[in-house]
Amino acid sequence: MTSFLIPGTLILLTGLLVGYSIGKRHGLQTGFKQGLLFAPLELRRFNCEKGYCVLCTSAQLASPTTPDAESDSLVHPGESQLPESPA
């Protein structure tokens, strides 16, 4: 009976270890993707709370006049502050 339990236990433990490592890798990849999607939203929220860009902290944001203007007043790196003129 002992000769059957040792290989069975090793197979069971190996299976658990492989399942754990695959699950951990999948969880890390999923968490990283969710973090990449969440980070811009969190930065925008911080910008709205502080009233200035938390990345560069150099320019004050314009005070919003309408609820929609609050999100429009945030300027992100690479974006222009000037409104686009129709062609």
N, C-alpha and C positions, 0 to 999 in steps of 0.2 A: 504494500500500500504506500509506503514511503517513496518508493521509486516512481510512482505515478504522481504524487503531490508536488515533488520538486520541479519537474519540467512544466507541469500545469501552472504552478505558481509563477515560474519565470516567464511563461508565455503571457499570463494575465498581467504581470507587472510591466512587461515590455509593451503590451497593448495600451495600458494606461499611460505610460510615459510617452508613447508616440501620439496618442490622442491629446494629451495635455500640451505637447509641444506644437502640434498643428493648430489647436484651438488658441493658444497664446499668440502664435504668429498671425493668425487671422484677426484676432482681436486688436493687436497692435496696428495692423494695416487699416482696419476699419476705423479705429480711433484717430489715426493720423489723418485720414480723409475727412472725417467729421470735424477735426480741429481746423483743417484748412478752409472748410466751408464756414465755420463759426467765427474765425478770427476777424474777418472784415466787419461782420455785424457787431462784434464786441467793440472794435475800434470806433465804429460810428456811434455806438451808444456812449462810450467814454467821451467822445468829442462833443456830443450834445450836452452831457452833464457838465463838462468843464468849461465849455464855451470857447475852446481853442483846440487847435490840432495837437493831440498828445504825442505825435511822432516828432514834429519839428518845433512845436511850442513857440513859434516866432510870430505868427499872425493871429489876431483876434478874429473870430468868426462874426459875420454880420448878424445882428439880432433879427430873428425871424418876425415877419409881420403876419404870416398866416401859418396854420399848422403844417401845410405842405412845404412852406419855405424853410422850415427847420432842417429837413433832410436835404433840401437843395442848397443850403448855405454851406454844407460841408464840402471841402475841397480835398481830394485825395491826390497823392503824388502822381504826376503825369497828366492830371486833368487841368484844364484851363479855368480861370475864374470868370473870364469874360463870356457872356452869352453868345451863342452862335447866331450869326446874322443869316437870314434867308438869302439864298442866291438869286 
